[in-house]
Amino acid sequence: MRKLIFNINIFLLIITFLFLSCDSFGISERENKYDVINIFDGDTFTVDDEFNSHIRLLGINTPELLNEHGPGEPFSNEAYELTRKLVNGKKVRLEFEEEKYDQYGRILAYVFVDDLFLNYELLKNGFARSFFIGNKLKYSKKLIEAENQAKKEKRGIWGNPESFYYPKSNNEFLIKPLNSTRYIDQKVALRGKVTEKIENKKVIILKIENDLDIVIFKDNLDNFDHFNLDPRSDYTGKLVEVLGRVRMYKGRPQISVHHPISLRILK
């Protein structure tokens, strides 16, 4: 009888261990090879787990793809096509950091097809920029090396701005700065004159008259330096076009810009 109870307890412990070691979202740390079934853009796709989970590439950000929700940025199509070519219909292996979800509920992951590292390939070809929040990640050094290589070779988003292509259909999302409060949490294209610059320890704010703030975090100034652009002086008094999502901060609408492809001077 004691032996039977002992065996039952061992069995329950094993079941409990297996339950706790499995992720609630269906993606397993131990057996995590999945077929890619749908590509949304350069850094987002779904896999064939029981929930058809959305995977968001970790440590990078690709240009926004033109779709029914907002305007497109240069090299967004190229990023999409490279991701489709490398992983669509193939089995991918996923690796994670401690933080497994983004604010939209997508699973954050490093993505591998055999020995090919998708996050790295997008950066190396200039179809993405590195994007880290908080502590440095497991592959941060490797990803930054790939980005620096693309910068050195002036690939993709690090190339000549004169050759950057902005979709004509972006005009469908063009709004006036005066109306920006009507588009909170929406992706837009907005044109206006930069009338003032404000700077503090963390950000540079370019004011579009008194209607909207363009926010550039100083952590991203290297992206502008690459093009010999100084947000402190080069945009003031100029007519610009900004692409991005309108947010409200302390009662004022704003759009955050991380790279010059999202903020161009109009001639």
Secondary structure per residue as TSV (DSSP state, phi and psi in degrees):
chain	resnum	aa	ss	phi	psi
A	1	M	-	360.0	-47.0
A	2	R	H	-60.2	-38.8
A	3	K	H	-64.1	-37.7
A	4	L	H	-65.8	-44.6
A	5	I	H	-63.0	-42.1
A	6	F	H	-60.4	-43.4
A	7	N	H	-65.5	-37.9
A	8	I	H	-64.8	-42.3
A	9	N	H	-63.3	-41.6
A	10	I	H	-61.7	-42.1
A	11	F	H	-61.3	-43.3
A	12	L	H	-65.5	-38.1
A	13	L	H	-63.7	-40.8
A	14	I	H	-64.1	-44.3
A	15	I	H	-61.8	-43.6
A	16	T	H	-62.4	-43.5
A	17	F	H	-61.5	-44.0
A	18	L	H	-64.8	-37.9
A	19	F	H	-65.0	-45.0
A	20	L	H	-71.0	-26.4
A	21	S	T	-83.7	-4.1
A	22	C	S	-100.3	140.1
A	23	D	-	-79.2	143.8
A	24	S	T	-66.5	-22.0
A	25	F	T	-86.0	2.7
A	26	G	S	94.3	-14.3
A	27	I	-	-86.9	121.2
A	28	S	-	-93.7	139.8
A	29	E	S	-71.4	-25.2
A	30	R	S	-90.8	-41.5
A	31	E	S	-125.5	83.8
A	32	N	-	-117.8	40.4
A	33	K	E	-99.4	125.7
A	34	Y	E	-136.8	151.2
A	35	D	E	-79.4	134.9
A	36	V	E	-82.2	127.7
A	37	I	E	-115.9	-16.1
A	38	N	E	-158.2	130.4
A	39	I	E	-103.1	125.3
A	40	F	E	-93.7	-44.2
A	41	D	E	-160.1	-165.6
A	42	G	T	-63.1	-27.3
A	43	D	T	-122.0	15.0
A	44	T	E	-142.1	133.6
A	45	F	E	-155.5	174.2
A	46	T	E	-114.4	154.3
A	47	V	E	-122.8	167.4
A	48	D	-	-92.0	40.5
A	49	D	S	-77.2	-176.5
A	50	E	T	-66.4	-17.7
A	51	F	T	-108.3	3.2
A	52	N	-	48.8	54.5
A	53	S	-	-61.5	143.0
A	54	H	E	-85.0	125.7
A	55	I	E	-105.8	130.4
A	56	R	E	-115.0	122.6
A	57	L	E	-61.2	133.0
A	58	L	T	-90.4	138.3
A	59	G	T	85.2	1.2
A	60	I	E	-139.5	165.6
A	61	N	E	-143.3	123.0
A	62	T	-	-93.4	157.9
A	63	P	-	-58.2	149.5
A	64	E	-	-69.9	134.0
A	65	L	-	-88.7	135.7
A	66	L	-	-62.0	126.2
A	67	N	B	-153.9	-170.6
A	68	E	T	-67.6	-11.4
A	69	H	T	-98.9	-11.5
A	70	G	B	174.3	172.4
A	71	P	-	-71.7	165.5
A	72	G	-	-107.8	155.9
A	73	E	-	-112.8	159.6
A	74	P	T	-55.9	139.9
A	75	F	T	70.7	11.4
A	76	S	H	-69.1	-38.6
A	77	N	H	-67.3	-39.1
A	78	E	H	-65.0	-39.7
A	79	A	H	-63.6	-44.0
A	80	Y	H	-60.1	-46.7
A	81	E	H	-65.8	-38.1
A	82	L	H	-65.8	-44.2
A	83	T	H	-62.3	-43.0
A	84	R	H	-61.2	-44.5
A	85	K	H	-63.0	-39.3
A	86	L	H	-84.9	-28.6
A	87	V	H	-128.6	-16.6
A	88	N	T	-63.2	126.2
A	89	G	T	77.3	5.9
A	90	K	S	-110.3	164.1
A	91	K	E	-85.3	131.9
A	92	V	E	-119.0	148.7
A	93	R	E	-104.4	136.0
A	94	L	E	-112.9	138.3
A	95	E	E	-123.8	149.1
A	96	F	-	-127.0	160.7
A	97	E	-	-101.6	-177.2
A	98	E	S	-61.5	-40.5
A	99	E	-	-84.0	113.3
A	100	K	-	-102.6	-10.2
A	101	Y	B	-126.4	148.2
A	102	D	-	-95.6	-175.6
A	103	Q	T	-67.4	-14.9
A	104	Y	T	-100.1	6.6
A	105	G	S	83.5	8.5
A	106	R	-	-81.5	150.5
A	107	I	E	-82.3	125.2
A	108	L	E	-86.7	128.9
A	109	A	E	-154.3	151.2
A	110	Y	E	-85.6	138.8
A	111	V	E	-121.2	128.7
A	112	F	E	-125.6	137.6
A	113	V	E	-116.2	103.7
A	114	D	T	54.8	-118.3
A	115	D	T	-94.9	1.0
A	116	L	E	-86.4	130.0
A	117	F	E	-105.1	103.1
A	118	L	H	-60.3	-46.0
A	119	N	H	-55.2	-43.7
A	120	Y	H	-65.0	-44.2
A	121	E	H	-62.7	-40.2
A	122	L	H	-64.4	-41.1
A	123	L	H	-67.1	-44.3
A	124	K	H	-62.0	-32.8
A	125	N	T	-88.1	-0.3
A	126	G	T	77.9	23.3
A	127	F	S	-104.5	14.3
A	128	A	-	-161.6	163.0
A	129	R	E	-119.3	153.8
A	130	S	E	-69.1	148.6
A	131	F	-	-149.9	101.5
A	132	F	-	-121.0	138.2
A	133	I	-	-121.0	128.4
A	134	G	S	77.0	-138.2
A	135	N	S	-65.3	152.1
A	136	K	-	-64.8	146.2
A	137	L	-	-96.0	171.0
A	138	K	T	-56.0	-40.4
A	139	Y	T	-107.5	18.5
A	140	S	H	-59.0	-43.2
A	141	K	H	-62.1	-44.7
A	142	K	H	-64.5	-40.5
A	143	L	H	-68.8	-39.9
A	144	I	H	-65.4	-36.5
A	145	E	H	-61.2	-41.0
A	146	A	H	-65.3	-41.6
A	147	E	H	-64.1	-42.5
A	148	N	H	-63.7	-35.2
A	149	Q	H	-63.7	-43.6
A	150	A	H	-64.2	-38.5
A	151	K	H	-63.4	-46.1
A	152	K	H	-60.6	-39.2
A	153	E	T	-91.1	1.1
A	154	K	T	52.9	52.6
A	155	R	-	-94.4	146.8
A	156	G	G	54.2	-123.4
A	157	I	G	-68.3	-6.7
A	158	W	G	-103.9	11.1
A	159	G	S	-89.0	-152.5
A	160	N	-	-79.2	117.1
A	161	P	G	-59.1	-25.3
A	162	E	G	-64.0	-22.5
A	163	S	G	-97.9	-1.1
A	164	F	-	-66.9	134.6
A	165	Y	-	-103.6	124.5
A	166	Y	-	-109.7	120.8
A	167	P	-	-56.4	135.8
A	168	K	G	-61.8	-29.1
A	169	S	G	-68.6	-9.0
A	170	N	G	-58.2	-24.8
A	171	N	G	-62.0	-21.6
A	172	E	G	-66.3	-20.9
A	173	F	G	-109.0	11.6
A	174	L	E	-74.4	127.6
A	175	I	E	-126.3	162.2
A	176	K	-	-87.5	141.7
A	177	P	G	-53.1	-37.1
A	178	L	G	-60.3	-27.1
A	179	N	G	-99.5	9.4
A	180	S	G	-62.0	-28.8
A	181	T	G	-66.7	-14.8
A	182	R	G	-80.8	-8.0
A	183	Y	G	-121.5	30.5
A	184	I	B	-59.6	133.2
A	185	D	T	70.5	13.4
A	186	Q	-	-110.6	150.4
A	187	K	E	-84.1	132.5
A	188	V	E	-140.0	168.5
A	189	A	E	-113.3	132.6
A	190	L	E	-137.1	135.8
A	191	R	E	-121.2	139.3
A	192	G	E	-176.4	170.8
A	193	K	E	-93.8	131.2
A	194	V	E	-77.3	115.7
A	195	T	E	-103.2	-15.8
A	196	E	E	-158.6	151.2
A	197	K	E	-122.8	133.2
A	198	I	E	-125.2	140.0
A	199	E	E	-135.2	139.2
A	200	N	-	-133.5	-165.8
A	201	K	S	-65.0	-27.7
A	202	K	S	-107.9	-32.6
A	203	V	E	-136.4	161.0
A	204	I	E	-115.3	128.1
A	205	I	E	-112.2	123.1
A	206	L	E	-104.8	118.5
A	207	K	E	-90.3	128.1
A	208	I	E	-90.6	90.7
A	209	E	T	50.1	-130.1
A	210	N	T	-112.2	23.3
A	211	D	T	-103.0	-33.9
A	212	L	E	-158.2	148.3
A	213	D	E	-108.1	131.9
A	214	I	E	-95.8	122.6
A	215	V	E	-109.3	124.7
A	216	I	E	-121.3	113.0
A	217	F	E	-74.0	140.3
A	218	K	G	-65.7	-19.6
A	219	D	G	-62.3	-20.0
A	220	N	G	-102.1	6.5
A	221	L	H	-63.9	-27.8
A	222	D	H	-58.8	-33.9
A	223	N	H	-64.0	-33.1
A	224	F	H	-81.2	-37.5
A	225	D	H	-57.4	-34.9
A	226	H	T	-56.4	-31.9
A	227	F	T	-101.8	14.3
A	228	N	T	57.4	37.3
A	229	L	-	-107.2	136.4
A	230	D	-	-121.0	105.6
A	231	P	T	-58.6	-17.0
A	232	R	T	-70.9	-22.8
A	233	S	T	-137.2	-30.8
A	234	D	S	-76.8	-15.8
A	235	Y	S	-104.0	-20.4
A	236	T	T	-63.1	130.6
A	237	G	T	83.0	0.0
A	238	K	-	-103.2	150.8
A	239	L	E	-81.7	124.9
A	240	V	E	-127.8	161.7
A	241	E	E	-120.1	129.0
A	242	V	E	-119.8	137.4
A	243	L	E	-114.0	131.5
A	244	G	E	165.4	-174.5
A	245	R	E	-96.4	130.9
A	246	V	B	-79.3	126.6
A	247	R	E	-121.5	158.8
A	248	M	E	-107.3	129.7
A	249	Y	E	-138.0	119.0
A	250	K	T	51.0	44.1
A	251	G	T	80.8	3.5
A	252	R	E	-122.7	137.2
A	253	P	E	-73.1	145.6
A	254	Q	E	-149.5	157.6
A	255	I	E	-128.6	125.0
A	256	S	E	-87.2	136.5
A	257	V	-	-122.4	130.3
A	258	H	-	-109.7	-17.4
A	259	H	S	-151.0	146.9
A	260	P	G	-59.8	-17.1
A	261	I	G	-63.7	-19.5
A	262	S	G	-95.7	-1.7
A	263	L	E	-145.8	106.5
A	264	R	E	-124.3	148.8
A	265	I	E	-85.3	128.7
A	266	L	-	-91.9	138.9
A	267	K	-	-92.9	360.0
